[in-house]
Amino acid sequence: MTTSADSTDNTAPGTSGTTRLWVERTGTRRYTGRSSRGAEVLVGSEDVEGVFTPGELLKIALGACTGMSSDAPLSRRLGDDYDATVRVSGAADRDNEVYPRLDEVLELDLSALDVDTAKRLLVVVERAVDAACTVGRTLKAGTEVGLTIEAGPASPRRVAE
């Protein structure tokens, strides 16, 4: 099992200097996602306690991206200590193994603002999210995913003829 970020180059071609990401198997249907910056997240199937499923992480990534993309305009108007929660939901289509729709709700307290100011702020926030949320933009546009399998020395032996 590989545990060192330095032992495998997990950087995508053309992305030198970016954070490397990888996932290691730690048990049956259990993995640990890691970054070269020292972050870890536990991943597994729905029946495993204390882990996120990959689909849940997708939703969290979307919500976090929306929150971070809206942070600057909201903190400018509401102050650095404003509270926000982004809730993300969406049922999986298990026949096709996709999420056909994800819904986000950004919860904010705008009661200190007059109605017109709140409306203008929400337009600015929506534009900021549309322009800067990489995760949302990627999901909306679709993306190409490549998979390379490096079998190494433990690859299956050829059956004798």
Secondary structure, DSSP 4 states (H G I P E B T S, - for coil): ----TTTS--PPTT-TTSPPEEEEEEETTEEEEEETTS-EEEEE-TTSTT-B-HHHHHHHHHHHHHHHHHHHHHHHHH-TT--EEEEEE---BTTTTB-S--EEEEEE--TTS-HHHHHHHHHHHHHHHHHH-HHHHHHHH----------GGGSPPPPP-
